Amino acid sequence: MRAIFRENLPLAQHVLRVVTGLSDLVLTEEKTQADMNRVTGARSICLDVYGKDTSGKRFDLEVQKENSGAHPKRARYHSSVLDIENLDVKQDFDELPETYIIFITENDVYQKGYPFYLFERTDTRDGSLFGDEEHILYINGAYRGDDEEKGVSEMCTIMEDLRQESIEIGREKGMEEGMEKGMKKGMKRGMRIGVEKGKSEMIQNAVAAGKSAEQIADVLGISVKEVQQLCQLQS
């Protein structure tokens, strides 16, 4: 997610328009790997993509490969954290912005065959909306119908291609275990595994594949200087 959406507001806006159905949505802010830790002592979260549109709506876009990463209570917690982050001291409760928590999942988590699942609070007697402007969306990446959501599966495929590319870079040096856990945690874990098993050679492979020192440093979470030093050691 960091690699695809970083400083790419038009892409984030397009994806959000598709999955929310808000065709006139205009995104004004977009941030990847956004840390939310406003309340001391509470569990912090790092949002894959966090955005804000011209009407003040807030969006949290998450891509989940494993079903366990899309638990309903995780969506609930993400929603509550967005509320805390967006209401300051002395502000009225009606100033809380409308929020969208969106999980794009590789599998059909609810196994009903729908392209997406929308959850909102309602009156259980008559189904009328509660009106708190909180929306939780699960986008089914396994859906293969003709709806506009079919583009979601293509994005999941792109994510998988990037993950596989990362695995190939570190395969010979014991990186597979870390890479299997995803772009975000896998690259960092894989880097630690590869330190004793030839990190400098892995970097050389990335350079040979056309990756710049800046790109390698960004993916591995190290400095450009360290990348250059490791390249010299290998030489």
Residue, then its C-alpha position, 0 to 999 in steps of 0.5 A: m500500500r505504501a508503495i502504490f499510494r504514496e504521494n498518489l492522491p489521484l489513485a487514492q481518489h479513484v479507488l475511493r470513488v469506485v468503492t464508496g460510489l461517491s462519484d463526485l468525491v474530491l480528495t484533498e489530503e492523502k497519507t500512507q502509513a498514517d499513525m494514529n496515537r492521540v490517546t496516551g496508553a491506548r493501542s495505536i494503529c497505522l492506517d494504510v491510506y488515510g484521506k480527507d475530501t472537500s466536504g470533510k469526510r475522512f477515509d481509512l483504506e486498508v488492504q487485507k490478504e488474510n481474513s483475520g486482518a479484517h475482523p469486525k472489531r478491528a473495523r470498530y476500533h479503527s472507526s473509534v480512533l478516527d473519531i478521537e483523532n478528529l474531535d478537539v477539545k471544546q468541539d461539539f459532537d455534531e462536528l464529528p466528520e463522516t467516516y468511511i472504514i474500508f477493508i479491501t479483502e482478497n477473499d470473500v470474508y462473509q461468503k455471500g458472493y456480493p461485490f461489497y458489504l456495507f455496515e451502518r447502525t440501524d434501528t433493529r425494529d424498522g431498519s431506519l438509519f441511526g444517522d451517526e455518519e459512520h460507514i464500514l465497507y468490506i470490498n470483496g476482492a474475490y468477486r468476478g462480476d461485471d460491477e465497477e468493483k471488478g477493478v478491485s481484484e486487479m488492484c489486489t493482483i498488483m499488490e500480490d505481484l509486488r509481494q512476489e517481487s519482494i520474495e524473489i529479491g530475498r528468496e536465496k537469503g532466507m527472506e521467504e518467511g518475512m516476505e510472506k507476511g506482507m509488504k509492510k511487516g514482511m520487508k522489515r522482518g525479512m531484512r532482519i533475517g537477511v542481515e546474517k545471511g547476505k544482506s549486501e548480496m540481496i541489495q546487489n540483486a535489487v540494484a541489478a533489477g534496476k532499483s535505485a539506492e533510494q528505493i532500496a533504502d525506503v523498502l528496507g527501512i535503512s539509510v541510503k548511505e548504508v545501502q551504498q556501504l553494503c554495495q561497496l562491501q559486496s564489490 
